[in-house]
Amino acid sequence: YGIEVRNPVGESNGTVSVQISNNRVEDYQKTGILVSGDVNVTMFKNTVSSSYDQSALAANSVDIGDGAGGWVSDNTIYGNQWLGTSYWIATAMVVYDAHNLQLTNNSILGNSDIGIAIQYSSNIMLRGNAILDQGQDAGVCHINGDTCEVFDIGVSSYASDGVYLVRNRIQGFDVAYESDTSQQRVGGDNNRPGRSGR
């Protein structure tokens, strides 16, 4: 990890508030910035590059989860592709079991399998972000001689409740936004080229 913040739920004396700001994170392996557990994070004006080797690990530039929440704003985050031969997904940001989290005015750049992947989370607001897929995609992957799906999604939301997208710019992905539930609310000002789901 480039920056790692952990406060396991149930093993601490309550919520820890942390500020992560004005850092440059690069040449990491699995995760650039990790925020995990009973943490209220304020993260702003950081630059996180793509991982060191996208063929060795399916990396996430930013990972917020396991009960964490807070505010992530005005960061520049370069995404990741998974270039290996197993069935994994790499992202610019993964939000897993996070709650009460605002993502505002961030620039998601580079080439990601998924720009922002949200799973098992609630009350997640995406507002005013630029989520852009830039550069050549990896193409079709192969596992034991069989082809497998290559992901190219701007924002995905699964098993989550209350995910709101307002005035985001999502461009360059095969699928701009994909969700498995009607509990999502997508503002009318989002730029969502292509299909809205599969």
Secondary structure, 3 states (H helix, E strand, C coil): CCEEEEECCCCCCCCEEEEEECCEECCCCCEEEEEEECEEEEEECCEECCCCCCCCCCCEEEEEECCCEEEEECCEEECCCCCCCCCCCCEEEEEECCEEEEEECCEEECCCCEEEEEECCEEEEEECCEEECCCCCCCCEEECCEEECCCCEEEEEECCEEEEEECCEEECCCEEEEECCCCEEECCCCECCEECCC
